[in-house]
Amino acid sequence: MERFVEDHQKRRLTERVDIITAINILRSQGYQQDELIGEITKVFYVDLDTYNEIVLAA
């Protein structure tokens, strides 16, 4: 699915719960682990340290 979002429209994901929710939504849409980071950063500004912690813990 192609998403076109202007950079000034992107929401910031810094809270663990928000990042987990975004990951779960993308997984429910059929995205695989290796596709998640690409898709999530198209739509959001993501705290990558927190994202990596969540992915490593899963």
Secondary structure, DSSP 8 states (H G I E B T S, - for coil): ------GGG-EEE-SHHHHHHHHHHHHHTT--HHHHHHHHHHHEEE-HHHHHHHHHH-
